[in-house]
Amino acid sequence: MNASVDILSVEDNQDDIDLALHALCQGKLANSILVVRDGEEALDFLFCRGQFSQRDIDHPPKVVLLDLKLPKIEGLQVLKAIKADPRTRTISAVIMTSSKEERDMVESYNSGVNSYIQKPVDFDQFRSTVKTLGMYWMIVNQSPVNHDVRELGRQDHER
């Protein structure tokens, strides 16, 4: 499984999955979207474990859309794992949650999230938000190439 994934969506709510996929596909914003339904599966994908052991870690997704409330491993723990590992640290991570708790937002930013979005309840607003998000992270945003970042980290470590 070395096919490139543009967006990794980590979401367990089927309605939110369907709406997000519709908005992203309609806007032609991602060639490849992978949906996983819990935090453990997300970490398996990102760190090439389990069913994703054949995946090449040097081909990370451009962005991870991450819900906070997930089965098995919560979204915040997934975020912390992504940002703690030099192989995945530069992957853009966006929390998309229905949580209105300010502590969730503060802890997400303290853990290295690139963006925190509260899911709109309104169908049209949700679709518009996802389309705008996709436009920004897939077209406008520039991310470093992962192996370049690892090489810089290695050079810093050798000094």
The 8 nearest C-alpha neighbors of each residue, nearest first, counted from 0:
[[1, 54, 53, 2, 51, 55, 52, 3],
 [0, 2, 54, 55, 3, 53, 58, 4],
 [3, 1, 0, 4, 54, 58, 31, 55],
 [2, 4, 1, 58, 5, 31, 60, 59],
 [5, 3, 31, 60, 6, 32, 2, 33],
 [6, 4, 60, 61, 31, 32, 29, 3],
 [7, 5, 32, 62, 60, 4, 63, 61],
 [6, 8, 63, 33, 32, 34, 64, 60],
 [9, 7, 34, 64, 63, 10, 33, 6],
 [10, 8, 65, 35, 36, 34, 64, 66],
 [9, 11, 36, 66, 12, 8, 35, 16],
 [10, 12, 36, 13, 37, 69, 9, 16],
 [13, 11, 15, 14, 10, 16, 36, 17],
 [12, 14, 16, 15, 17, 11, 10, 18],
 [15, 13, 17, 16, 12, 18, 19, 11],
 [16, 14, 18, 12, 13, 17, 19, 10],
 [17, 15, 13, 19, 14, 18, 20, 12],
 [16, 18, 14, 20, 15, 19, 21, 13],
 [19, 17, 21, 15, 20, 16, 22, 14],
 [20, 18, 22, 16, 21, 17, 15, 129],
 [21, 19, 23, 17, 22, 18, 24, 16],
 [20, 22, 18, 24, 19, 23, 25, 17],
 [23, 21, 19, 25, 126, 20, 130, 24],
 [24, 22, 20, 26, 28, 25, 21, 130],
 [25, 23, 27, 21, 26, 22, 20, 28],
 [24, 26, 22, 27, 23, 21, 28, 20],
 [25, 27, 23, 28, 24, 22, 130, 134],
 [28, 26, 24, 25, 29, 23, 30, 22],
 [29, 27, 26, 23, 133, 24, 134, 137],
 [30, 28, 31, 27, 5, 23, 32, 24],
 [29, 31, 5, 32, 28, 27, 4, 24],
 [30, 32, 4, 5, 29, 6, 33, 3],
 [33, 31, 6, 4, 5, 7, 34, 29],
 [32, 34, 7, 8, 6, 35, 4, 31],
 [35, 33, 8, 9, 7, 32, 36, 10],
 [36, 34, 9, 37, 40, 41, 8, 10],
 [35, 37, 11, 10, 9, 34, 40, 38],
 [38, 36, 70, 69, 40, 39, 35, 71],
 [39, 37, 72, 41, 40, 73, 77, 71],
 [38, 40, 42, 41, 37, 72, 71, 43],
 [39, 41, 43, 38, 42, 37, 35, 44],
 [42, 40, 38, 44, 39, 43, 35, 45],
 [43, 41, 45, 39, 44, 40, 46, 38],
 [42, 44, 48, 40, 46, 41, 47, 45],
 [45, 43, 47, 41, 42, 51, 46, 40],
 [44, 46, 42, 43, 47, 41, 56, 59],
 [45, 47, 43, 44, 48, 42, 56, 52],
 [48, 46, 52, 51, 44, 43, 54, 45],
 [47, 49, 52, 43, 51, 46, 50, 44],
 [50, 48, 52, 51, 43, 47, 44, 40],
 [49, 51, 52, 48, 43, 53, 44, 47],
 [52, 50, 47, 48, 49, 44, 54, 53],
 [51, 53, 48, 47, 49, 54, 50, 43],
 [54, 52, 51, 0, 55, 47, 1, 50],
 [53, 55, 0, 1, 51, 52, 47, 56],
 [56, 54, 57, 1, 58, 53, 47, 0],
 [55, 57, 58, 59, 54, 47, 46, 45],
 [56, 58, 55, 59, 145, 146, 86, 54],
 [59, 57, 56, 55, 3, 60, 1, 4],
 [60, 58, 57, 56, 61, 45, 90, 4],
 [59, 61, 5, 4, 62, 6, 7, 58],
 [62, 60, 5, 6, 90, 59, 91, 137],
 [61, 63, 91, 6, 60, 92, 90, 7],
 [62, 64, 7, 92, 6, 8, 65, 93],
 [65, 63, 8, 93, 9, 94, 7, 92],
 [64, 66, 94, 9, 95, 63, 93, 74],
 [65, 67, 95, 96, 10, 74, 94, 68],
 [68, 66, 74, 73, 96, 75, 69, 65],
 [67, 69, 73, 66, 74, 70, 96, 11],
 [70, 68, 73, 37, 67, 74, 38, 72],
 [69, 71, 37, 72, 73, 38, 68, 36],
 [70, 72, 38, 39, 37, 69, 73, 40],
 [73, 71, 38, 39, 70, 69, 76, 74],
 [74, 72, 69, 76, 75, 68, 38, 67],
 [73, 75, 67, 77, 76, 66, 69, 68],
 [74, 76, 78, 77, 73, 67, 79, 107],
 [75, 77, 79, 78, 74, 73, 80, 72],
 [78, 76, 74, 80, 75, 79, 38, 81],
 [77, 79, 75, 81, 76, 80, 74, 82],
 [78, 80, 76, 82, 81, 77, 110, 83],
 [81, 79, 77, 83, 78, 82, 76, 84],
 [82, 80, 78, 87, 79, 88, 83, 84],
 [81, 83, 88, 79, 80, 84, 78, 111],
 [84, 82, 80, 81, 79, 88, 85, 87],
 [83, 85, 86, 87, 88, 82, 81, 80],
 [86, 84, 88, 87, 149, 83, 82, 152],
 [85, 87, 84, 88, 149, 145, 56, 89],
 [88, 86, 81, 85, 84, 90, 89, 82],
 [87, 89, 82, 85, 81, 84, 90, 86],
 [90, 88, 87, 91, 145, 143, 142, 82],
 [91, 89, 87, 88, 62, 92, 61, 60],
 [90, 92, 62, 113, 89, 63, 61, 93],
 [93, 91, 63, 113, 112, 62, 90, 64],
 [92, 94, 114, 64, 113, 115, 65, 63],
 [93, 95, 65, 115, 66, 116, 64, 96],
 [96, 94, 116, 66, 65, 117, 118, 93],
 [97, 95, 117, 66, 98, 118, 67, 94],
 [96, 98, 118, 117, 99, 95, 119, 66],
 [99, 97, 96, 100, 117, 103, 67, 118],
 [98, 100, 101, 97, 117, 103, 96, 104],
 [101, 99, 102, 103, 98, 104, 105, 97],
 [100, 102, 104, 103, 105, 99, 98, 106],
 [101, 103, 105, 100, 104, 106, 107, 99],
 [104, 102, 106, 101, 100, 105, 107, 98],
 [103, 105, 107, 101, 102, 106, 108, 115],
 [106, 104, 102, 108, 107, 103, 109, 101],
 [105, 107, 109, 103, 108, 104, 102, 110],
 [108, 106, 110, 104, 105, 109, 112, 103],
 [107, 109, 112, 111, 110, 105, 106, 104],
 [108, 110, 106, 107, 111, 105, 112, 104],
 [111, 109, 107, 108, 79, 106, 112, 78],
 [110, 112, 108, 109, 82, 113, 107, 79],
 [111, 113, 108, 92, 107, 114, 110, 93],
 [114, 112, 92, 93, 91, 111, 115, 108],
 [113, 115, 93, 112, 94, 116, 92, 108],
 [116, 114, 94, 93, 95, 104, 117, 112],
 [117, 115, 95, 94, 118, 96, 114, 93],
 [116, 118, 96, 97, 95, 119, 98, 115],
 [119, 117, 97, 96, 95, 116, 120, 125],
 [118, 120, 125, 121, 124, 117, 122, 97],
 [119, 121, 118, 122, 125, 124, 97, 123],
 [120, 122, 124, 119, 123, 125, 126, 118],
 [123, 121, 125, 124, 126, 120, 119, 18],
 [124, 122, 126, 125, 121, 127, 128, 119],
 [123, 125, 127, 121, 126, 122, 119, 128],
 [126, 124, 119, 128, 122, 123, 127, 121],
 [125, 127, 123, 129, 22, 124, 128, 130],
 [126, 128, 124, 130, 125, 129, 123, 131],
 [129, 127, 125, 131, 130, 126, 124, 132],
 [130, 128, 132, 126, 131, 127, 133, 19],
 [129, 131, 133, 127, 132, 128, 22, 23],
 [132, 130, 134, 128, 133, 129, 127, 135],
 [131, 133, 129, 135, 130, 134, 128, 136],
 [132, 134, 130, 136, 131, 135, 137, 28],
 [135, 133, 131, 132, 138, 137, 136, 130],
 [134, 136, 139, 132, 133, 138, 137, 140],
 [137, 135, 140, 133, 134, 138, 139, 132],
 [136, 138, 134, 133, 135, 139, 28, 140],
 [139, 137, 134, 135, 136, 140, 133, 28],
 [138, 140, 135, 136, 137, 141, 134, 133],
 [141, 139, 136, 135, 138, 142, 137, 134],
 [142, 140, 139, 143, 138, 136, 137, 144],
 [143, 141, 144, 140, 89, 91, 90, 61],
 [144, 142, 145, 148, 141, 147, 89, 146],
 [143, 145, 147, 146, 142, 148, 89, 57],
 [144, 146, 148, 147, 143, 149, 57, 89],
 [145, 147, 149, 148, 144, 150, 57, 86],
 [148, 146, 150, 144, 145, 149, 151, 143],
 [147, 149, 151, 145, 146, 150, 152, 144],
 [148, 150, 152, 146, 151, 147, 153, 145],
 [151, 149, 153, 147, 152, 148, 146, 154],
 [152, 150, 154, 148, 153, 149, 155, 147],
 [153, 151, 149, 155, 150, 154, 156, 148],
 [152, 154, 150, 156, 151, 155, 149, 157],
 [155, 153, 151, 157, 156, 152, 150, 158],
 [156, 154, 152, 158, 153, 157, 151, 150],
 [155, 157, 153, 154, 158, 152, 151, 150],
 [156, 158, 154, 155, 153, 152, 151, 150],
 [157, 155, 156, 154, 153, 152, 151, 150]]
